[in-house]
Amino acid sequence: MHRGQCVLILGTPGTEKTLLFRALAGLWPWGAGTVRRPAGETIHFMPRGTPYIPRGTLAEVLSYAMEPSSYPREAMVAALASMGLQRLEPLLNKTGRWESELSMDEQLRLGFARVVLQAPPWLVMDEAFGAFDDDTLELVISVLGKLTHTGIIHIGSAGEAHDRLFTQVVHLVKAPTTAPEEQRP
């Protein structure tokens, strides 16, 4: 896979899609095989559920794991607006417990606003679209489609909106199990 490509990885239940995500993130050392990641390039991982929301100012949450001073305020405002979070602009310098002050939908969109702001070379997601309603999903897909220099891997399920984003689909299949020698007919 190359930067700028968008790949959807599909699998039926039992194909261990989440374990693949963990292996790509370096969090699952068990199993066999090789995972090669681009050396020296940032990979942004977005797990299933809400993204990590650290304590601090909203600007610190948005720029995590970078310093807020790495980004001009205008870029932060544009990232929030891209995800329909314009109402949060006046709160950029406010410190809060954002995981309890923002709705689940806003937290998810804030995670994608973080991706928009940081424009990482790589984005790997695990079922990141499942919690969105149709309109929000359309917005997220549209915004991700504009990140032309970001390689995107989404491990999850198919859908009409996805078709516009992903140029390649990989199907995971469950490896056949073989019965031990003494149980074979």
N, C-alpha and C positions, 0 to 999 in steps of 0.2 A: 504494500500500500504506500502511496505517496501523499505528501501534504497536498491539501486541496481536494482530495477524493473523499467521498461520503459513502460509507459501507454500512449496510444493515445486516446484522447477523441474527438469523431466525433459528428457532429450535422448538421442538415440541416439549411438553413437560417431561422431565427426566433426562434431558440432554445437558443439564448442569450449566445453564447459561450464566447464572450468578457466579459460579465457581470460575468460569472463564474470565469474567470481569475481575474477580479477585486475583486470578493468576496474572492478568495483564497489569494489574496495579502492584504486583509484587507482594500481595498479602496472602497468597495460597501456595506454600512451598511444597505441598504434597502432590504426587502424581508424576507423570513422565512427559517428556517433551521439552521443547525449547521455546522461550518467548524472547524475541529480539525487539528491543525498543530503540528508537533513534537516540544516539548518544548526544548528550548535551542539550537536548531539546525539551522544553517544558511540555508535560502531558497533564491536562486538567481532567480529573476523574470525577464523574457525577454519578453517585450511587443511587439506587432506588430509594424513594422517599425524599424527605427534605434535605437540602444541602447543609453543610456545616455552617452554622451561624455563630461566629465567635462573639464574645462580649466586646463592647467598644462602641465607637461612633458608627453611624451608618456608613460613612466613608471608609472606615476600617473594615467593615463587613464586606462592602462592595469590592474593595481592592485586595482582600485577603488572598493570598499570603504575601502580598507585596505591601510596601508602604503607601499610604494614601498620597503622599507627596510625589509618587511616581506618575500620577495622572493629573492632568488639569481638571479643575472643577467642571468645565464645560464638557469634558469627555464623560465624567461621571453622570452629569445631568442627561446627556444624550443616551447613555447606556440605560438609565432608569426609564427614560421616555420610550426607548425602543421596545420595552416590555410592558408599556402601559402603566408605569409606576411614577408618573409625573408628580403625584401628590406627595411623594417622599422627598422631593428636592429640598424643601426648607429644613428637613431633618438631617441632612448630611453631616452636620457637625454635632448633632445630639447624640449623647451616650444613652444606650437603652438595652433592655433585654429583648432583643428583636424577635427571638423565637417565641416569645409570649405576646409581643405587641403587634406582630404582623399575622395575618391569616395564613393558613397553610398554602393557599394559592399564591399569595404575595411572597412568601418565603421561596417557593419554587421559582417564581418569575425573577426574584432577586438573584437566585443562583444563575439563571441564564443571563441576567444583566451583568453579572460578574464575568461571564464568558465573553460577552460583547465588549466589555471594557478592556479586558486583558488580551483578547484575541490570541489565545495560545496557539502554538503550532499544531497541537493535537488535543482532541476532545474525545474521551471515551465515556459512554453513558450506559447505565444498566437500567432498562425499562423506565427511562426518564420522562416519557410522554403520557404514561397511563393515568395520571391524576388530573390531567387537564380536560376542560370542556372543549367542545369543537372549535369555538372561536379563539380561545387561548392557544390551542394547539396550532391552529392556522397561523397565528402571530409568531409563535416560537419557530415553526418550520420556516416561515418567511425570513425571519431575522437570521437564523442559522444558515440559510441559503446564501446570505450576503457575506459570510465569512469565508471568502474564496481562498484564503491562504491557510485555513485550518483544516487538517485532516480529521474527519469525524467518523467515529465508530459507534454505532448504537446497537446494543445487544438487547433484543426485545421482540416485539410483535409487529406485524405488518398493518398497514392502514392506508387509506386513500391519500391522506396528506403526506405520508412518508414518500410516496412515489415521486413527488416533485423534488425531494431532497436527495435521496440516495440513488447513486448511479450504479451501484453494485450490490448484489444480495448474496450472502453466503448462508447455506443451510447446514445447521448442525444435525447430525444424525447420531442416535444412540448406538454405540458399538454393540454388536451381537454378543451375547454371553454364551459361552460354551460350557456344556455340562462336564463335570469331572469324568475321567475315563471309566470309573466303575459304574457310573449311572447311565452311560450311553447304551442304547439298544443294540 
